[in-house]
Amino acid sequence: MNAIKTLLGTLGSALVVDANLSTTNVRLWPDAAPKSLGDEMIDQPMLSLHLAESGNGCGVIVCPGGGYRSLASDHEGLQVAHWLNSQGIHAFVLRYRLGPKYHSSISLLDGLRALRLIRFHAHELQLDPARLGMLGFSAGGHLALAVATHDSFIDERIVAVDPIDRVSSRPDFIVPVYAVTNGAVRGRKADEYAPTDTGITANTPPTFIVHTHQDNVVPASQSTLIYDALLKAGVAAELHIFNQGDHGLGLAADDPDVGCWTKLLQAWLRRHCFLTDQKRLAVKGQLLLKGEPLGIAAVTLAPTNENHPYAHTRLTKAGGGSFAIALNQGPVAGQYLVAVHLLSSQYPPSTTGEYTLAQPRVYQSEIDLNGAGRKKMVLRIESDELSVRWEAN
């Protein structure tokens, strides 16, 4: 609440309060929005602010769907914000301008401004400006993708009069949920739903995609289209297409299967280090069983802090027991449980199909990664006990 008061003190007349739900809304522009065609509520785009009680520094702008004609602000807006808050994430629900009065290109202006506004005020909001994402449903997912693939025109930002417009509008991650990604390919409303797949580059932020196979409004092929473009560009991406469920499910809290997409998203955010400001560590080590390398094995570092990322790697006997976890996939400093999974005693696999292990064997030990930089992790398994020590790298 103090963060909101501090922010509002800098925005002045931009404040609007929704008495029905005691929601604090902030206009994207304190005066009339660019290209405004009136002075009604629908002509003034806003963000409603929803701050987590114990924020982890991550923020998400939520874009409800509605076909660029309405906003599904409850189940694709406020309820999503509250779920994000439960994960320690500050949320901001965007009320962007809609057709037919406004073209989707005007909605894009609102999305770009929303990112810049929150990033500009990140310090007051106790946010990390490098961990600010965008989550959108249907048309809102299209808007999130449009913002992420938009050319920011650095020269324009340099000459902008408003300092907010000089801030980057690139989200650090995006979450399109049953989103339209290319209207022409979809075969409907090509003018409103400009292609976003063609704007994917290596600089596009990491993307988490959700859809359902049974969606009869936006086919799941719209999500595979954007995923293929991300894959080709080498962008980190994860795609989930659930069999059940029609369009417009929101959190899908009523569906025990599709509803797990939020847990998958939380795990993805955690794995990508969006829930902590701590820096990752590269890990090098050696794993031996009674002095010998294992056939096929895996090393997993599971953090005790729910915001810290997991780290994982597989290794085979061919590497002599050596393993490495790259910096961009590594853990952060803190307390971890290290688990070794012996998956097969033979490597390379036998040509005869001979069995060597009926179930994976698991060995575990606690480990402290504080001060672990530039040290080698040495894992030894003796008498079914896993020991851990550090050596100079």
C-alpha positions as CSV (number, residue, x, y, z in Angstrom):
1,M,0.0,0.0,0.0
2,N,2.9,2.4,0.8
3,A,4.3,1.7,-2.7
4,I,0.9,2.7,-4.3
5,K,0.8,5.9,-2.2
6,T,4.3,6.8,-3.3
7,L,3.5,6.1,-6.9
8,L,0.2,8.0,-6.8
9,G,2.0,11.0,-5.3
10,T,4.0,11.2,-8.5
11,L,1.0,10.8,-10.8
12,G,-1.4,13.2,-9.2
13,S,-4.5,13.6,-11.4
14,A,-3.9,10.2,-13.0
15,L,-5.6,8.5,-10.1
16,V,-9.1,6.9,-10.4
17,V,-10.7,4.8,-7.7
18,D,-13.2,2.1,-8.4
19,A,-15.5,2.2,-5.4
20,N,-17.1,-1.2,-6.1
21,L,-14.0,-3.2,-5.4
22,S,-11.8,-0.5,-3.8
23,T,-9.5,-0.8,-6.7
24,T,-6.8,1.8,-7.4
25,N,-6.6,2.6,-11.1
26,V,-4.0,4.8,-12.8
27,R,-4.5,6.4,-16.2
28,L,-1.7,5.6,-18.6
29,W,-1.6,9.3,-19.5
30,P,-2.5,12.0,-17.0
31,D,-4.3,14.0,-19.7
32,A,-6.1,12.8,-22.8
33,A,-4.6,9.7,-24.3
34,P,-2.9,10.0,-27.7
35,K,-5.4,9.6,-30.6
36,S,-8.3,9.8,-28.1
37,L,-11.8,10.2,-29.7
38,G,-13.6,11.4,-26.7
39,D,-13.6,11.9,-22.9
40,E,-15.6,8.9,-21.7
41,M,-14.1,6.1,-19.6
42,I,-13.6,3.9,-22.7
43,D,-11.4,6.7,-24.2
44,Q,-9.0,6.7,-21.3
45,P,-6.8,3.6,-20.9
46,M,-5.9,2.6,-17.4
47,L,-4.1,0.1,-15.2
48,S,-5.5,-1.2,-12.0
49,L,-2.8,-1.9,-9.4
50,H,-2.7,-5.1,-7.4
51,L,0.5,-5.4,-5.2
52,A,1.5,-8.6,-3.5
53,E,1.8,-8.4,0.3
54,S,5.3,-9.9,0.1
55,G,6.5,-9.1,-3.4
56,N,9.5,-10.9,-4.9
57,G,10.2,-8.1,-7.3
58,C,8.5,-9.6,-10.3
59,G,5.6,-7.8,-12.0
60,V,3.1,-8.8,-14.7
61,I,0.7,-6.7,-16.8
62,V,-2.5,-8.6,-17.4
63,C,-4.4,-8.1,-20.6
64,P,-8.0,-9.5,-20.5
65,G,-9.5,-10.8,-23.7
66,G,-12.7,-10.0,-25.5
67,G,-12.0,-9.9,-29.2
68,Y,-10.9,-6.2,-29.1
69,R,-14.6,-5.4,-28.4
70,S,-14.9,-6.0,-24.6
71,L,-12.8,-6.9,-21.6
72,A,-13.3,-10.1,-19.7
73,S,-12.0,-8.2,-16.7
74,D,-13.1,-10.6,-13.9
75,H,-11.9,-14.1,-14.8
76,E,-9.2,-12.9,-17.2
77,G,-8.3,-9.8,-15.2
78,L,-8.9,-9.3,-11.5
79,Q,-8.9,-13.0,-10.6
80,V,-5.6,-13.5,-12.5
81,A,-4.1,-10.5,-10.6
82,H,-5.1,-12.1,-7.3
83,W,-3.5,-15.4,-8.3
84,L,-0.3,-13.6,-9.3
85,N,-0.3,-11.8,-6.0
86,S,-0.5,-15.2,-4.2
87,Q,2.8,-16.1,-6.0
88,G,4.4,-12.9,-4.7
89,I,4.1,-11.1,-8.1
90,H,2.8,-7.6,-8.4
91,A,0.0,-7.4,-11.0
92,F,-1.4,-4.6,-13.2
93,V,-4.6,-5.2,-15.2
94,L,-4.7,-3.2,-18.4
95,R,-8.0,-1.6,-19.6
96,Y,-6.9,-0.9,-23.1
97,R,-9.0,0.9,-25.8
98,L,-11.3,-1.2,-27.9
99,G,-13.0,-1.4,-31.3
100,P,-14.9,-0.5,-33.2
101,K,-14.1,3.0,-31.9
102,Y,-10.4,2.2,-31.8
103,H,-8.3,0.0,-34.0
104,S,-6.1,-2.6,-32.4
105,S,-3.1,-0.4,-33.4
106,I,-4.4,2.0,-30.7
107,S,-4.6,-0.9,-28.2
108,L,-1.0,-1.5,-29.0
109,L,-0.1,2.1,-28.0
110,D,-1.8,1.5,-24.7
111,G,0.1,-1.8,-24.2
112,L,3.5,-0.1,-25.0
113,R,2.7,2.8,-22.6
114,A,1.7,0.4,-19.8
115,L,5.0,-1.4,-19.9
116,R,6.9,1.9,-19.9
117,L,4.8,3.4,-17.1
118,I,5.4,0.5,-14.8
119,R,9.0,0.2,-15.7
120,F,9.5,3.9,-15.2
121,H,8.0,3.7,-11.7
122,A,9.6,0.3,-10.8
123,H,11.6,1.7,-7.9
124,E,8.4,3.2,-6.2
125,L,6.6,-0.1,-6.8
126,Q,9.6,-2.1,-5.4
127,L,9.8,-3.9,-8.7
128,D,12.8,-5.2,-10.6
129,P,12.6,-3.4,-14.0
130,A,14.3,-6.4,-15.6
131,R,11.6,-8.8,-14.4
132,L,8.5,-7.3,-15.9
133,G,6.2,-9.5,-18.0
134,M,3.0,-9.4,-19.9
135,L,0.2,-12.1,-19.7
136,G,-2.8,-11.9,-22.1
137,F,-5.8,-14.0,-23.0
138,S,-7.2,-14.3,-26.6
139,A,-7.1,-10.7,-28.0
140,G,-5.2,-9.7,-24.9
141,G,-2.7,-12.4,-25.8
142,H,-2.4,-10.9,-29.3
143,L,-1.8,-7.5,-27.6
144,A,1.0,-9.0,-25.4
145,L,2.7,-10.5,-28.4
146,A,2.3,-7.3,-30.4
147,V,4.0,-5.4,-27.6
148,A,6.8,-8.0,-27.4
149,T,7.5,-8.0,-31.2
150,H,7.1,-4.3,-31.6
151,D,10.2,-2.3,-32.9
152,S,10.8,0.2,-30.1
153,F,12.4,2.8,-32.4
154,I,15.2,3.8,-30.2
155,D,15.6,7.2,-32.0
156,E,11.9,8.0,-31.2
157,R,12.5,7.2,-27.5
158,I,15.5,9.5,-27.4
159,V,13.6,12.5,-28.7
160,A,10.4,11.8,-26.7
161,V,9.3,14.7,-24.5
162,D,7.7,12.5,-21.9
163,P,10.5,10.7,-19.9
164,I,8.2,7.7,-19.6
165,D,8.3,7.2,-23.3
166,R,12.1,7.0,-23.3
167,V,11.9,3.8,-21.3
168,S,12.0,0.4,-23.0
169,S,8.6,-1.2,-23.8
170,R,10.0,-4.7,-24.2
171,P,8.6,-7.1,-21.7
172,D,11.1,-9.5,-20.1
173,F,8.7,-12.5,-20.7
174,I,5.3,-13.0,-22.2
175,V,2.4,-15.4,-21.5
176,P,-0.1,-15.7,-24.4
177,V,-3.1,-17.8,-23.4
178,Y,-5.3,-19.1,-26.3
179,A,-4.1,-16.1,-28.2
180,V,-4.7,-15.0,-31.8
181,T,-1.2,-14.7,-33.3
182,N,-2.0,-14.0,-36.9
183,G,-5.4,-13.0,-38.2
184,A,-4.7,-13.8,-41.8
185,V,-3.5,-17.3,-41.1
186,R,-6.5,-17.8,-38.8
187,G,-8.8,-16.6,-41.6
188,R,-10.6,-14.0,-39.6
189,K,-10.1,-10.3,-38.9
190,A,-6.7,-10.0,-40.5
191,D,-6.7,-6.3,-40.3
192,E,-7.3,-6.3,-36.5
193,Y,-5.0,-9.2,-35.7
194,A,-1.8,-8.2,-37.3
195,P,0.8,-11.0,-37.7
196,T,3.0,-11.4,-34.7
197,D,4.8,-14.6,-35.7
198,T,6.6,-12.7,-38.5
199,G,8.0,-10.3,-35.9
200,I,9.7,-12.9,-33.8
201,T,13.5,-12.5,-33.6
202,A,16.3,-13.7,-31.4
203,N,15.6,-10.7,-29.1
204,T,12.0,-11.7,-28.5
205,P,11.5,-12.4,-24.7
206,P,11.0,-15.9,-23.3
207,T,7.5,-17.1,-23.9
208,F,5.1,-19.5,-22.1
209,I,2.1,-20.5,-24.3
210,V,-1.2,-22.1,-23.3
211,H,-4.0,-23.3,-25.5
212,T,-6.7,-26.1,-25.7
213,H,-7.2,-28.6,-28.5
214,Q,-11.0,-28.1,-28.3
215,D,-10.9,-24.3,-28.7
216,N,-13.5,-23.5,-31.3
217,V,-12.9,-19.8,-31.4
218,V,-9.2,-19.6,-31.8
219,P,-7.6,-22.8,-33.0
220,A,-4.6,-24.2,-31.2
221,S,-2.7,-23.9,-34.5
222,Q,-2.4,-20.2,-33.7
223,S,-0.2,-21.2,-30.7
224,T,1.9,-23.7,-32.7
225,L,2.4,-21.0,-35.3
226,I,4.0,-18.7,-32.8
227,Y,5.9,-21.5,-31.1
228,D,7.5,-22.6,-34.4
229,A,8.6,-19.0,-35.0
230,L,10.1,-18.9,-31.5
231,L,11.8,-22.2,-32.0
232,K,13.3,-21.1,-35.3
233,A,14.6,-17.9,-33.7
234,G,16.2,-19.7,-30.8
235,V,14.0,-18.1,-28.2
236,A,13.3,-19.9,-24.9
237,A,9.7,-21.1,-25.1
238,E,7.3,-23.6,-23.5
239,L,4.0,-24.7,-25.1
240,H,1.1,-26.5,-23.4
241,I,-2.0,-27.6,-25.5
242,F,-4.6,-29.3,-23.3
243,N,-7.0,-31.7,-24.9
244,Q,-10.1,-30.5,-22.9
245,G,-11.6,-27.1,-22.7
246,D,-13.1,-24.4,-24.9
247,H,-12.1,-20.8,-25.4
248,G,-12.1,-18.2,-22.6
249,L,-11.2,-20.4,-19.6
250,G,-9.1,-17.9,-17.7
251,L,-7.4,-19.6,-14.8
252,A,-9.6,-22.6,-15.4
253,A,-10.0,-23.1,-11.6
254,D,-13.1,-25.2,-12.3
255,D,-11.1,-27.7,-14.4
256,P,-8.7,-30.0,-12.5
257,D,-6.7,-30.7,-15.7
258,V,-6.5,-27.5,-17.6
259,G,-6.3,-25.6,-14.3
260,C,-2.8,-26.9,-13.7
261,W,-1.5,-24.4,-16.3
262,T,-1.0,-21.9,-13.5
263,K,1.3,-24.3,-11.6
264,L,3.2,-24.9,-14.8
265,L,3.6,-21.2,-15.3
266,Q,4.8,-20.7,-11.8
267,A,7.4,-23.4,-12.3
268,W,8.5,-21.9,-15.6
269,L,8.9,-18.4,-14.0
270,R,10.9,-20.0,-11.2
271,R,13.1,-22.0,-13.5
272,H,13.8,-18.8,-15.6
273,C,14.8,-16.9,-12.5
274,F,12.0,-14.4,-12.8
275,L,11.0,-14.8,-9.1
276,T,14.3,-13.7,-7.6
277,D,16.9,-10.9,-8.1
278,Q,19.8,-13.2,-7.2
279,K,22.4,-13.9,-9.9
280,R,22.8,-17.4,-11.2
281,L,25.9,-19.6,-10.6
282,A,27.6,-21.8,-13.1
283,V,28.3,-25.2,-11.6
284,K,31.0,-27.7,-12.4
285,G,31.4,-31.0,-10.7
286,Q,32.2,-34.7,-10.6
287,L,30.0,-37.6,-9.7
288,L,31.4,-41.1,-8.9
289,L,29.9,-44.3,-7.5
290,K,32.6,-46.2,-5.6
291,G,35.2,-44.4,-7.5
292,E,33.6,-45.1,-11.0
293,P,31.5,-43.0,-13.2
294,L,27.8,-43.9,-13.4
295,G,26.1,-45.3,-16.6
296,I,23.4,-42.8,-17.1
297,A,22.6,-40.4,-14.2
298,A,21.2,-37.0,-13.4
299,V,22.1,-34.3,-10.9
300,T,19.2,-32.0,-9.6
301,L,19.6,-29.1,-7.3
302,A,16.3,-28.3,-5.6
303,P,16.2,-25.1,-3.6
304,T,14.6,-24.7,-0.2
305,N,13.5,-21.1,-1.2
306,E,10.3,-21.4,-3.3
307,N,11.4,-18.4,-5.5
308,H,14.8,-19.8,-6.4
309,P,15.3,-21.8,-9.6
310,Y,15.9,-25.5,-9.8
311,A,19.1,-26.6,-11.7
312,H,19.5,-29.9,-13.5
313,T,21.8,-31.8,-15.8
314,R,22.3,-35.4,-17.1
315,L,25.5,-37.2,-17.6
316,T,26.8,-40.5,-18.9
317,K,29.8,-42.7,-18.3
318,A,31.4,-41.3,-21.4
319,G,32.1,-38.1,-19.6
320,G,34.1,-39.8,-16.9
321,G,31.8,-38.5,-14.2
322,S,32.3,-34.8,-15.0
323,F,29.2,-32.6,-15.3
324,A,28.5,-28.9,-15.8
325,I,25.4,-26.6,-15.5
326,A,25.7,-23.5,-17.6
327,L,25.3,-20.1,-16.1
328,N,22.0,-19.4,-17.8
329,Q,20.5,-22.6,-16.3
330,G,22.3,-22.5,-13.0
331,P,21.1,-22.2,-9.4
332,V,21.5,-19.1,-7.2
333,A,23.2,-18.8,-3.8
334,G,21.3,-20.5,-1.0
335,Q,20.3,-23.8,0.5
336,Y,19.6,-26.7,-1.8
337,L,18.9,-30.4,-1.7
338,V,21.1,-32.2,-4.2
339,A,19.6,-35.4,-5.7
340,V,21.5,-37.9,-7.8
341,H,19.3,-40.2,-9.9
342,L,21.0,-43.4,-11.3
343,L,18.9,-44.2,-14.3
344,S,20.8,-47.0,-15.8
345,S,24.0,-49.0,-14.9
346,Q,25.0,-49.5,-18.5
347,Y,26.3,-47.0,-21.0
348,P,26.1,-47.2,-23.9
349,P,22.9,-49.2,-23.8
350,S,23.1,-52.9,-24.5
351,T,22.3,-54.3,-28.0
352,T,20.8,-57.4,-26.3
353,G,18.2,-55.5,-24.3
354,E,19.7,-56.7,-21.0
355,Y,18.2,-55.2,-17.8
356,T,20.5,-53.7,-15.1
357,L,18.1,-51.6,-13.0
358,A,14.4,-52.1,-12.3
359,Q,13.9,-48.7,-10.7
360,P,16.0,-45.5,-10.6
361,R,18.2,-45.2,-7.5
362,V,18.1,-41.9,-5.7
363,Y,20.8,-40.5,-3.4
364,Q,20.3,-37.2,-1.6
365,S,22.2,-34.7,0.5
366,E,21.8,-31.1,1.7
367,I,24.1,-28.5,0.2
368,D,24.9,-24.8,0.8
369,L,25.6,-22.9,-2.4
370,N,26.5,-19.7,-0.6
371,G,30.1,-18.9,-1.6
372,A,30.2,-21.7,-4.1
373,G,31.5,-19.6,-7.0
374,R,34.6,-20.9,-8.8
375,K,34.5,-24.1,-6.8
376,K,34.1,-27.7,-8.0
377,M,31.3,-29.8,-6.6
378,V,32.5,-33.3,-5.9
379,L,29.8,-35.9,-5.3
380,R,30.7,-39.3,-4.0
381,I,28.4,-42.3,-3.5
382,E,29.7,-44.9,-1.0
383,S,27.6,-47.5,0.8
384,D,24.4,-45.9,-0.6
385,E,25.3,-42.5,1.0
386,L,25.9,-39.4,-1.0
387,S,28.6,-37.1,0.2
388,V,29.4,-33.5,-1.0
389,R,32.5,-31.5,-0.8
390,W,34.0,-28.6,-2.6
391,E,37.4,-28.4,-4.3
392,A,39.2,-25.5,-6.0
393,N,38.1,-25.3,-9.6
